[in-house]
Amino acid sequence: MPRTKRPKPLYQRGQFSLYPRAGRNPEIVWYDDTAKRERSASAGTSDIEQAKLALDRKYLQAHGGHYCPRCGQATDGEVAALLLSAITDYMLKNEHQAGYVRSTKPRLSKVIEYIAATDPAVTVPAVTPQWVEKFRRWLAAQPVVNKAGAIVRDRSPGGIEGCVLQLAAVINSTTGHKAQFKARSVKDLARSPVYRADVDTLAAMFRFCLYPEAKPKQRWSAKVAQVIVEGRTNLLRYLRAAVTTWARPDAIYDLRAKGQWYKDAGVLALNRPGRVQTKKYRPSIPVARQFKPWLDEAMERENYLPVSTIRHTWDAMRTHIGLPGEAEAGEKLIRRSVSTICRRYIGEANWAQGEMMLGHRKASISDIYALPDPANLGLALEATERLIDEIESRVPGAFTASLPRDNAIRPSLRVV
């Protein structure tokens, strides 16, 4: 019986082609040089645009570098890759990385806006220091706006350089290309936030999660309050981890209990397996007794935080309890505030332990079982446990209330 002729592909990139299938998801077809035969796989979705992205992922997985989207030839210097294509490929390869939603995507979206407003056909080699300087001036004139389109504040120099830094990462990840420019030091440009939350303010953050308050002249039923508490569960998870670990937000979003939580030693390695340490060093730290049950509970999940961001609920909390704006009270506020409070508990003579908790100084001890010792990080551990006890005394349940599971509040959580 003669073989049925395939229809015209919906999308093609290199040796990969996307074909429609009646009543089923589109199919990705390619020739496998190793097996010397044709292979196929479902795109996993009926949405054509998403199916095209699935094909792109397979293409990038097969080739590893950036290739011309038209002909599939490697851009090793002989072919000038479009900057938009390079950005698209970079985003596809990094969409599951920690920080993608919070930093990578927003930063590159500004670069894409600039390209669309100036020259969509710009190539990677054309991104010179002069091109970047024009981008800086353009972005500086674009104020930060909220979802309603209202102007919130002027664009900060640090935010601009974050976009430039991300653009350099895109170009450096493109085969045969290297960024011709460098981002300016964000430390030199950004004004360090000076606001620090005290213990009462930290407690107010936990209270917002566990005991929601209705607006004036508004009454909530127990069921409505329960739904609100459920919606703030991941913010509560974040707060517990941030207070306990003193870690940067990206380390918390990246946290996986499996492979990082050494229960017998009572130590948490903030640097996940396979990640190369950077200038923002992630230390191994002793874990406060109050937080250990929640690391045990997280062993059942792939990530400690099952979401990519808590920014929406964080912003709602910041407004509700009256935290300052102008980048003074972002998610990193917990790290700055906890270290300031615990510094008073530990004392200046032993503050080296605080620096090791923060990752500003590397611990010389290699035996993780020795980390909780007072001579190593034991004093920092005692200070952290003391702070948690103070928060718990102000907000019962801050570290002891059970979390919603399967969309239900456990009986031990009292909603008022």
Secondary structure, 3 states (H helix, E strand, C coil): CCCCCCCCCCEEECCEEEEEECCEEEEEEEEECCCCEEEEEECCCCCHHHHHHHHHHHHHHHHCCCECCCCCCECCCCCCCEHHHHHHHHHHHHCCCCCHHHHHHHHHHHHHHHHHHHCCCCEHHHCCHHHHHHHHHHHHCCCEECCCCCEEECCCHHHHHHHHHHHHHHHHCCCCCCCCCCCCCHHHHCCCCCCCCCHHHHHHHHHHHHCCCCCCCCCCCHHHHHHHHHHCHHHHHHHHHHHHHCCCHHHHHCCCCCCCEECCCCEEECCCCCCCCCCCCCCEEECCCCCHHHHHHHCCCCCCCCCCCCHHHHHHHHHHHCCCCCCCCCCCHHHHHHHHHHHHHHCHHHCHHHHHHHCCCCCCCCCHHHCCCHHHHHHHHHHHHHHHHHHHHHCCCCCCCCCCECCECCCCCCCC
